Amino acid sequence: NRPSELGLQPIGVSLEGSDSHHRDLPHPHTGRVVAHLGAVYFTFGFTYVIYATFIVTTLVQERGFSEVVAGQFWMWVGLVSIFSGPLFGTLSDRLGRKPALMMVFTLHTVAYLFVALPLSGVFAYLSIFLWGIGVWSIPSIMAAAVGDYLGAERAAAAFGTITLFFGVGQISGPGLAGVLADYTGTFAWSFGMAAVITALGVVVSSTLRRPQ
């Protein structure tokens, strides 16, 4: 047998043509995929924190709820959100990351509209349920999506990158919502803005392509 047939090379010969080297090369569309996933994660970061920051204040100051009752909403959020990860994690495994993301963003769009519009108190409870049932599913779906699109070797670094998008959303969301509330005198427009952004999240998620 020749050494080359056994995969052996003389000292000094470049291994640039080896399969392992090609596996280490970044995929030409990696940056585009990371940016796309980052945009989805930004949408979540921007909107969920608006709700978490201002919902109790809105219920007390604009909906006439007592502070005790409004505070109890977080107990219900905590209870309902326990099921968000397992529920939508299972759905994302069975149906795919894209449909699961679209479902969660749709639920949150409705949840924000229920607070933004002048509806009865029943819709506030429905809003809490819809928000809580999906809120903590997005991070786990995004982590799984990064692995699907980029593979296990690049997943950690890519998830760190899209988390930067998420962080920017977390910082900018409540700031803009607060400015809008000061300008309009109500948080309704702030929740309306959140609903528009999550509706865009549905659209952005729908354009995710099937992992190669």
DAGI-V903333 format. One record per pair of residues at least 12 apart in sequence whose ideal C-beta (glycine too) atoms are under 7 Angstrom apart, sorted by sequence separation. I is the first residue (numbers start at 1). GAP is how many residues later the second one is. D is the distance in whole Angstrom. If there is no record, write none. Layout:
i:I gap:GAP d:D
i:I gap:GAP d:D
This chain:
i:88 gap:12 d:5
i:114 gap:12 d:6
i:115 gap:12 d:5
i:146 gap:12 d:5
i:114 gap:13 d:4
i:146 gap:13 d:5
i:177 gap:13 d:4
i:180 gap:13 d:6
i:56 gap:14 d:5
i:59 gap:14 d:7
i:56 gap:15 d:7
i:88 gap:16 d:6
i:111 gap:16 d:5
i:143 gap:16 d:6
i:146 gap:16 d:7
i:177 gap:16 d:7
i:56 gap:17 d:7
i:55 gap:18 d:7
i:111 gap:19 d:4
i:110 gap:20 d:6
i:111 gap:20 d:4
i:142 gap:20 d:7
i:107 gap:23 d:5
i:108 gap:23 d:6
i:107 gap:26 d:7
i:108 gap:26 d:6
i:107 gap:27 d:5
i:104 gap:30 d:4
i:104 gap:33 d:6
i:104 gap:34 d:6
i:101 gap:40 d:6
i:100 gap:41 d:5
i:97 gap:44 d:6
i:87 gap:46 d:7
i:88 gap:46 d:6
i:97 gap:47 d:6
i:84 gap:48 d:7
i:89 gap:48 d:6
i:97 gap:48 d:4
i:80 gap:49 d:6
i:84 gap:49 d:5
i:88 gap:49 d:4
i:92 gap:49 d:5
i:83 gap:50 d:7
i:84 gap:50 d:5
i:87 gap:50 d:7
i:77 gap:51 d:6
i:81 gap:51 d:4
i:84 gap:51 d:6
i:85 gap:51 d:5
i:89 gap:51 d:5
i:97 gap:51 d:6
i:76 gap:52 d:6
i:80 gap:52 d:3
i:84 gap:52 d:5
i:85 gap:52 d:5
i:89 gap:52 d:7
i:92 gap:52 d:6
i:80 gap:53 d:5
i:84 gap:53 d:4
i:88 gap:53 d:6
i:81 gap:54 d:5
i:73 gap:55 d:5
i:77 gap:55 d:4
i:81 gap:55 d:5
i:85 gap:55 d:5
i:76 gap:56 d:7
i:58 gap:57 d:6
i:63 gap:58 d:7
i:55 gap:60 d:7
i:40 gap:61 d:6
i:47 gap:61 d:6
i:51 gap:61 d:7
i:63 gap:61 d:6
i:149 gap:62 d:5
i:148 gap:63 d:4
i:59 gap:65 d:6
i:116 gap:72 d:5
i:116 gap:75 d:4
i:115 gap:76 d:5
i:116 gap:76 d:4
i:112 gap:79 d:5
i:116 gap:79 d:6
i:51 gap:80 d:6
i:112 gap:82 d:4
i:113 gap:82 d:5
i:112 gap:83 d:4
i:109 gap:86 d:5
i:112 gap:86 d:7
i:48 gap:87 d:6
i:109 gap:89 d:4
i:108 gap:90 d:5
i:109 gap:90 d:5
i:105 gap:93 d:5
i:109 gap:93 d:7
i:44 gap:94 d:5
i:105 gap:96 d:4
i:106 gap:96 d:6
i:105 gap:97 d:5
i:102 gap:100 d:5
i:105 gap:100 d:6
i:41 gap:101 d:5
i:102 gap:103 d:5
i:101 gap:104 d:4
i:102 gap:104 d:6
i:37 gap:105 d:7
i:98 gap:107 d:6
i:37 gap:108 d:6
i:98 gap:108 d:7
i:37 gap:109 d:6
i:98 gap:110 d:5
i:97 gap:111 d:7
i:33 gap:116 d:5
i:33 gap:117 d:7
i:30 gap:120 d:6
i:41 gap:121 d:5
i:45 gap:121 d:4
i:49 gap:121 d:5
i:53 gap:121 d:5
i:44 gap:122 d:7
i:45 gap:122 d:7
i:38 gap:123 d:7
i:42 gap:123 d:4
i:46 gap:123 d:4
i:50 gap:123 d:5
i:54 gap:123 d:6
i:34 gap:124 d:5
i:38 gap:124 d:4
i:41 gap:124 d:5
i:42 gap:124 d:6
i:45 gap:124 d:3
i:49 gap:124 d:5
i:50 gap:124 d:6
i:62 gap:124 d:6
i:37 gap:125 d:5
i:41 gap:125 d:4
i:44 gap:125 d:7
i:45 gap:125 d:4
i:49 gap:125 d:5
i:62 gap:125 d:6
i:39 gap:126 d:7
i:42 gap:126 d:6
i:43 gap:126 d:7
i:46 gap:126 d:6
i:47 gap:126 d:6
i:34 gap:127 d:5
i:38 gap:127 d:3
i:42 gap:127 d:4
i:46 gap:127 d:4
i:50 gap:127 d:5
i:34 gap:128 d:6
i:45 gap:128 d:7
i:58 gap:129 d:4
i:54 gap:133 d:5
i:54 gap:136 d:6
i:50 gap:140 d:6
i:51 gap:143 d:7
i:50 gap:144 d:5
i:47 gap:147 d:4
i:47 gap:150 d:5
i:46 gap:151 d:6
i:47 gap:151 d:5
i:43 gap:154 d:6
i:43 gap:155 d:6
i:43 gap:157 d:7
i:44 gap:157 d:7
i:43 gap:158 d:4
i:40 gap:161 d:6
i:43 gap:161 d:7
i:40 gap:164 d:6
i:39 gap:165 d:5
i:40 gap:165 d:6
i:36 gap:172 d:7
